[in-house]
Each structure stands twice: as structure tokens, then as C-alpha cells.
Amino acid sequence: MHRIKPSGAGRAAWMRRAAAAMLCAAVALPAAMAQQRPWPGQPLRVVVPYPPAGAADVATRITAQRLAVRLGQSVVVENHPGAVGTIGANFVARAAPDGYTLLAATNPELTIVRHLRPSLSYDPDADLVPLLRTATAPIVLVVREQGAQSASLRQLLDAAKQAPDTLSYATPGIGTPMHLMMDSIFTASGVRVHHIPYNGGARAMSDLMGGQIDMLAITLSTVIGQIQTGRLRALAVLQDERSPLVPDVPTVQEAGGVQVPHLPSVWFGWFAPAHTPAAVRARLAAELEQVVQEAEVGQALQRAGLEARPLAPQPFAEELRRESRFFSSAARPYAER
């Protein structure tokens, strides 16, 4: 029998197919090996959607440092600030769901901006999954210790009822948790107090001490030094229970007799892109919880004016849904049309 030899053109086509097959195998092999490699097989990065040195950044770096030790891998903190946290959140929402790019978030980018801006570029519910709430930041309503408005919260509310829009209060900006929480408190009290929004808290604190404004709602970490030295006095904490960081400061209900159901807290938490493998999410949640429960981490957070308050993924998700409903109502007057 005579074997039919392939023509020159046939041999060339066969060689091209063989080369393509070998190239595909070479490309697929590293990916397959990476999938088989136990997680974490490379450094992690966690995105903070706010500038360095703020409360969100500080809370993240304290946690990331110990997480790296537990995982045996570097955890690199990257700051992607802008657009009230939504630039960084969108970056992580669009990242590969492999457990190597995470988000260290707080309220606005998950539960507030969605109700202010309908054109949000990501879906906080569908694109991001909670891993753990790590800490909370008490919000305090402060006044000058020697100012004319250094009365109790109840007295200030009574004065505001007698003279609407005469008193003023400041927050770090329209649509911030402080603004929407104070707005809800004044609405529940039936009073009108003039809101002065600032771009951040430092200038607002300076104007409060200078007498340009009457009250300021701000994170405890921003004003704890002034409270300790007696330059400012905290009238109330804007939450349902007293903070162990300032146990002598009453809640809004205690200080003013005001009931605002489900008043949220300002929190810090870690999230992963949707579709991150369940095993990876479970490992991250467990390791983060262990980190936050370490005494040294709790002390570091406390020095920064924060409370270590770990909350597991499922109850954290439920809290986010309740909080989103609260801000949906509170933000309605300020939403883009």
C-alpha cells in the first residue's frame, strides 16, 4: 500500500493547527495552576475609597496589618478617593472576583449615595458582598463649653421650637450620615435648625470654637481631643446606646427625649466583589473577625476614637438593608431629580 503524503499546503496547515494547540496549552497551564494553588497565593490589596489619614483609612490600616500576619501574605492598602467613596467602590465592584482585591467601605458608598444619585455606576447589593463589619465611629453632637448654647440638648430643642431657624448646626456635608441623622432628629422633634454644610470636619470644628456656628455633628475621633481638654462639650451620641469611649455622654433619646427608630451607626467594613468563591469569603470573614477581636487591635482602634464592633456577614447584610431603608427616607428631600 502506498501512503498518501500530505501536500505542502496540507503540511503547513497541520503545523499551524499543532502550533496553535500548543500555544493554547501554554497559556491555559498557568491559569489552571493558579486555580489549583491554595488561596492566598499572592498579595492582597484593599481599596479605601477615601484619602489617607481619615478614619476609614486608619481603621483599615490597623486591621490590614494584622490580617497580613494571619494570612502570611502582604495586604496592600490603596486609597482611591473621590465622589463620596463611589470611585473606589466601583473599582472593586468591577475587579476580578478572586479574593485578591477587596473594599474597606463605610456608609455613603453602600447605603446613602444610591438614594441621592440614581445614576450610580454599580449596584451596592448585586456587585459587592459583605465580609465583616470591623468597627464603628460614634457620632457626637458638640457645642462650645463656654458658649451661649452650652445647654442641654433638651433646652436647645425647646429654644429651636420657640425660634425656628435661629440656631445653626454644621456637618461635614450634605448627604453625609451626620447630616441625614441630624435632619431626622430635628424632624422627629418638630423643630427647624439651620444646617451649614462643610467640606469635611476640621474647618467646621474651628468655626464652632470661634462662635460662627452653634452645634456640630461629627465623628468622635475628630473632636475627642477638644472634649478631653474641655474646649468642647458633647451633648449626645447619635446612636441607640451609649458609647464605651464616652460613657458619660447620653444618647439622643436620653438627652433630648427624641426617638428616631433604627438610627444608624457610622461603621467600617470589608467587602469583596460579587461571585468571589464562597470558601475564600468564609476564610476572609473568619480571619478578619479574629483580627478585630485581638486586644492590641481593639486598643489601637480605641486610640483612634473607634470601637471594635465585629459583625458577621449575614447579620451585617441585614443591618445594611435596614440602614438603606432609613437613608432612603432621610435622603429623599436631597436626591437628584
Stockholm file with secondary structure:
# STOCKHOLM 1.0

chainA/1-337         MHRIKPSGAGRAAWMRRAAAAMLCAAVALPAAMAQQRPWPGQPLRVVVPYPPAGAADVATRITAQRLAVRLGQSVVVENHPGAVGTIGANFVARAAPDGYTLLAATNPELTIVRHLRPSLSYDPDADLVPLLRTATAPIVLVVREQGAQSASLRQLLDAAKQAPDTLSYATPGIGTPMHLMMDSIFTASGVRVHHIPYNGGARAMSDLMGGQIDMLAITLSTVIGQIQTGRLRALAVLQDERSPLVPDVPTVQEAGGVQVPHLPSVWFGWFAPAHTPAAVRARLAAELEQVVQEAEVGQALQRAGLEARPLAPQPFAEELRRESRFFSSAARPYAER
#=GR chainA/1-337 SS CCCCCCCHHHHHHHHHHHHHHHHHHHHHHHHHHHHHSCSCCSCEEEEESSCTTSHHHHHHHHHHHHHHHHHTSCEEEEECCCGGGHHHHHHHHTSCSSSSEEEEEEHIIIIIHHHHCTTCSSCTTTSEEEEEEEEEECEEEEEETTSTTCSCHHHHHHHHHHSTTCSEEEESSTTSHHHHHHHHHHHHHTCCCEEEECSSSHHHHHHHHHTSCSEEEEEHHHHHHHHHTTSEEEEEESSSSCCTTSTTSCBHHHHHCCCCTTCCCEEEEEEEETTCCHHHHHHHHHHHHHHHTSHHHHHHHHHTTCEEEEECHHHHHHHHHHHHHHHHHHTGGGCCC
#=GC SS_cons         CCCCCCCHHHHHHHHHHHHHHHHHHHHHHHHHHHHHSCSCCSCEEEEESSCTTSHHHHHHHHHHHHHHHHHTSCEEEEECCCGGGHHHHHHHHTSCSSSSEEEEEEHIIIIIHHHHCTTCSSCTTTSEEEEEEEEEECEEEEEETTSTTCSCHHHHHHHHHHSTTCSEEEESSTTSHHHHHHHHHHHHHTCCCEEEECSSSHHHHHHHHHTSCSEEEEEHHHHHHHHHTTSEEEEEESSSSCCTTSTTSCBHHHHHCCCCTTCCCEEEEEEEETTCCHHHHHHHHHHHHHHHTSHHHHHHHHHTTCEEEEECHHHHHHHHHHHHHHHHHHTGGGCCC
//
